[in-house]
Amino acid sequence: MIETKILREQWDVDRRLSELELSRATLLEVRDIARSSASNATPFHPANAAGTFAYQDGSWALRDKHAGTDWILDRTNGVEAIRNEGLGVRVIFSNVDLACNDDQGPKPRSAKGAGAERACIGNLFGVLPQYAPRQADESATFYLMVDETGAVELTRPVVRGGTFSAYVERIYLSDGSDMDAERILLDDGDRADNFDPRVARK
């Protein structure tokens, strides 16, 4: 069994993020972009559209906010990520069912493949006996895990059987209460009755 280290208090979180050369504000911006993209899905889109939009733009935002400093684009094992070579740290975006809940570990909204399992093999090195064989990639791999309510954590998981099977470290960034915009969709037959256009002369 792996004992999970959970960081909840803001000073603990900010200290740890500083060690990882990341910031809470920037990671929350990535969350906001992903959730905003998810809200573009309409009832006419495929059922998985919201998750797809969130993943695509969440991965883009993670790179857009970090690449070009000490972070570089990384596609090792076919997994889309960013990587800090100096620290030996990788960060991947993931939609999850639930974040920042002590009673339940987050699970990915879609199955993780063999590439994700290989990407996370370095996460085991701190808990395996010293005689265990080392792998080529010893990076610490974190996932920026975002759920549908906007709760978000930066977590170092172990991937087995297509899911997160254990957690080495969980860093709680937000329970989602700071999200100031709610998803608004017009259902079939609904009208925007309270919309007053403003007309201005040139």
Solvent accessible surface area in square Angstrom, and as a share of the most:
residue,aa,sasa,rsa
1,M,242,1.08
2,I,43,0.22
3,E,159,0.71
4,T,47,0.28
5,K,112,0.47
6,I,42,0.21
7,L,12,0.06
8,R,126,0.46
9,E,104,0.47
10,Q,116,0.51
11,W,174,0.61
12,D,26,0.14
13,V,0,0.00
14,D,56,0.29
15,R,101,0.37
16,R,45,0.16
17,L,2,0.01
18,S,76,0.49
19,E,87,0.39
20,L,6,0.03
21,E,84,0.38
22,L,13,0.07
23,S,47,0.31
24,R,50,0.18
25,A,69,0.54
26,T,31,0.18
27,L,0,0.00
28,L,28,0.14
29,E,76,0.34
30,V,0,0.00
31,R,4,0.01
32,D,61,0.31
33,I,50,0.25
34,A,0,0.00
35,R,36,0.13
36,S,67,0.43
37,S,8,0.05
38,A,0,0.00
39,S,36,0.23
40,N,96,0.49
41,A,6,0.05
42,T,58,0.33
43,P,80,0.50
44,F,180,0.75
45,H,69,0.31
46,P,94,0.59
47,A,115,0.89
48,N,103,0.53
49,A,5,0.04
50,A,24,0.19
51,G,28,0.27
52,T,59,0.34
53,F,61,0.26
54,A,0,0.00
55,Y,73,0.28
56,Q,105,0.47
57,D,54,0.28
58,G,0,0.00
59,S,13,0.08
60,W,138,0.49
61,A,0,0.00
62,L,3,0.01
63,R,34,0.12
64,D,82,0.42
65,K,77,0.32
66,H,13,0.06
67,A,48,0.37
68,G,76,0.73
69,T,107,0.62
70,D,91,0.47
71,W,6,0.02
72,I,82,0.42
73,L,84,0.42
74,D,13,0.07
75,R,135,0.49
76,T,53,0.31
77,N,53,0.27
78,G,67,0.65
79,V,19,0.11
80,E,52,0.23
81,A,2,0.02
82,I,0,0.00
83,R,41,0.15
84,N,3,0.02
85,E,107,0.48
86,G,78,0.75
87,L,73,0.36
88,G,26,0.25
89,V,8,0.05
90,R,1,0.00
91,V,0,0.00
92,I,6,0.03
93,F,1,0.01
94,S,2,0.01
95,N,21,0.11
96,V,0,0.00
97,D,67,0.35
98,L,55,0.27
99,A,5,0.04
100,C,26,0.16
101,N,49,0.25
102,D,78,0.40
103,D,139,0.72
104,Q,81,0.36
105,G,17,0.16
106,P,0,0.00
107,K,77,0.33
108,P,19,0.12
109,R,124,0.45
110,S,77,0.50
111,A,90,0.70
112,K,37,0.16
113,G,49,0.47
114,A,64,0.50
115,G,11,0.10
116,A,7,0.05
117,E,57,0.26
118,R,128,0.47
119,A,1,0.01
120,C,2,0.01
121,I,38,0.19
122,G,1,0.01
123,N,0,0.00
124,L,17,0.09
125,F,24,0.10
126,G,73,0.70
127,V,68,0.39
128,L,63,0.32
129,P,60,0.38
130,Q,149,0.66
131,Y,188,0.72
132,A,16,0.12
133,P,106,0.67
134,R,102,0.37
135,Q,84,0.37
136,A,115,0.89
137,D,29,0.15
138,E,96,0.43
139,S,5,0.03
140,A,17,0.13
141,T,0,0.00
142,F,0,0.00
143,Y,1,0.00
144,L,0,0.00
145,M,0,0.00
146,V,2,0.01
147,D,4,0.02
148,E,106,0.48
149,T,97,0.56
150,G,0,0.00
151,A,4,0.03
152,V,0,0.00
153,E,0,0.00
154,L,0,0.00
155,T,0,0.00
156,R,43,0.16
157,P,0,0.00
158,V,8,0.04
159,V,1,0.01
160,R,100,0.37
161,G,81,0.77
162,G,18,0.17
163,T,44,0.26
164,F,0,0.00
165,S,57,0.37
166,A,24,0.18
167,Y,23,0.09
168,V,24,0.14
169,E,9,0.04
170,R,7,0.03
171,I,0,0.00
172,Y,24,0.09
173,L,5,0.03
174,S,16,0.11
175,D,97,0.50
176,G,10,0.09
177,S,97,0.63
178,D,74,0.38
179,M,54,0.24
180,D,143,0.74
181,A,76,0.59
182,E,153,0.68
183,R,115,0.42
184,I,147,0.74
185,L,62,0.31
186,L,102,0.51
187,D,87,0.45
188,D,118,0.61
189,G,78,0.75
190,D,77,0.40
191,R,184,0.67
192,A,67,0.52
193,D,96,0.50
194,N,148,0.76
195,F,147,0.61
196,D,125,0.65
197,P,97,0.61
198,R,227,0.83
199,V,139,0.80
200,A,88,0.68
201,R,238,0.87
202,K,250,1.06
